Amino acid sequence: MAIAAAITVPLTTPSRRFLASASANPIRFSSPLTAQPKYLKIAAGRGTQCPNFRICAASSMRIEAPEKASPDSFLDRKESGILHFVKYHGLGNDFILVDNRDTTEPKVSPDQAVQLCDRNFGIGADGVIFAMPGVNGTDYTMRIFNSDGSEPEMCGNGIRCLAKFIAELENSRGKRSFTIHTGAGLIVPEIQEDGKVRVDMGEPILKASDVPTKLPPNKDQSVVKARLDVDGSEWNVTCVSMGNPHCVTFGTSQSQDLHVDELNLADIGPKFEHHVMFPARTNTEFVQVFSPTHLKMHVWERGAGATLACGTGACAVVVAAVLEGRAARRCTVDLPGGPLDIEWSEKDNHIYMTGPAEVVFYGSVPL
Ligand SMILES: N[C@@H](CCC[C@H](N)C(=O)O)C(=O)O
């Protein structure tokens, strides 16, 4: 698969600015992709609905109209051998979103996902997400491949992006919620009036064998404040599944308080991910406590490495912090890409995550 992407900027402020100046040639173009303004040539006028322009980023960058006027939006296009996608991010955790509503087989294979996610030879992303037909009465199914091609059960930032993507596919605006079938069961994202997405992430799973972890459980079957030897250091860990496995640590037996900025994630992260105590590998969150309602975490994700944010990880962190007596049930969790609001409800034992999801660009690639 040779990757030559055509990208289209979203209908947000930057492209409107661009439209306003579209009669000049060359023009100054402010893309949301880069802080550096680019000078581009206009090949023709504007298109229909979603993409007002296509930007071909292959050899020479130029802007052109769609080949012919079509009543369809960009996302309705069907050309064999071409994948139309929208790239979204949730606090910098970025995904290639694929409209897969017409089939129950993902349109991209795990190997292709690896290539598409490559940040040098592909589009660049932490994963590929498919909006698929719902099952058992749900509105949709979400499937996802990590950037290493593995398939996780759930993705918190991804499901916020999926909600926004579906709203666009359905051409719906304003407050709206969807029932989504995932590998972690039913998840319900709700788009708020302010554009953020609040997600009912369901209940955390604490039973060691279901997380899964081979660490010896406490009497109630949970693994809370257990000792895990990683590379000669003894880490204190709490294991939580949000459908996908998480190992949360606040420090080692020697240093109880982590300073997460000082960690060498690329070194220590893989040692947790592939630790023999985690038969399905694990995501790992390294956490610093500022106050009972304010935490900071860095994450090493299973199948994706260091990412700027992890929604399921932030939920697992609040559960672990509550179980270890370090935090309240409602916290702000700071991630490298920004904050998430997490609440572990006492009423229904569900976790509620609120955060943003934004379009980065629209694009097409040959598959
Ligand atoms: N970034 C995601 C989690 C994606 C899946 C994870 N890498 C896994 O393999 O479990 C999130 O926001 O939750």
Ligand as a Chemical Component Dictionary entry (heavy atoms), coordinates in Angstrom:
data_LIG
# 
_chem_comp.id                   LIG 
_chem_comp.type                 NON-POLYMER 
_chem_comp.pdbx_formal_charge   0 
_chem_comp.three_letter_code    LIG 
# 
loop_
_chem_comp_atom.comp_id 
_chem_comp_atom.atom_id 
_chem_comp_atom.alt_atom_id 
_chem_comp_atom.type_symbol 
_chem_comp_atom.charge 
_chem_comp_atom.model_Cartn_x 
_chem_comp_atom.model_Cartn_y 
_chem_comp_atom.model_Cartn_z 
_chem_comp_atom.pdbx_ordinal 
LIG N1 N1 N 0 -6.171 5.562  24.267 1  
LIG C1 C1 C 0 -7.268 4.776  24.606 2  
LIG C2 C2 C 0 -7.004 3.320  24.900 3  
LIG C3 C3 C 0 -6.711 2.566  23.601 4  
LIG C4 C4 C 0 -6.556 1.080  23.796 5  
LIG C5 C5 C 0 -5.309 0.680  24.537 6  
LIG N2 N2 N 0 -4.113 1.023  23.810 7  
LIG C6 C6 C 0 -5.361 -0.833 24.787 8  
LIG O1 O1 O 0 -4.722 -1.613 24.056 9  
LIG O2 O2 O 0 -6.052 -1.224 25.721 10 
LIG C7 C7 C 0 -8.194 5.440  25.595 11 
LIG O3 O3 O 0 -8.354 6.661  25.475 12 
LIG O4 O4 O 0 -8.812 4.772  26.413 13 
# 
loop_
_chem_comp_bond.comp_id 
_chem_comp_bond.atom_id_1 
_chem_comp_bond.atom_id_2 
_chem_comp_bond.value_order 
_chem_comp_bond.pdbx_ordinal 
LIG N1 C1 SING 1  
LIG C1 C2 SING 2  
LIG C1 C7 SING 3  
LIG C2 C3 SING 4  
LIG C3 C4 SING 5  
LIG C4 C5 SING 6  
LIG C5 N2 SING 7  
LIG C5 C6 SING 8  
LIG C6 O1 DOUB 9  
LIG C6 O2 SING 10 
LIG C7 O3 DOUB 11 
LIG C7 O4 SING 12 
# 
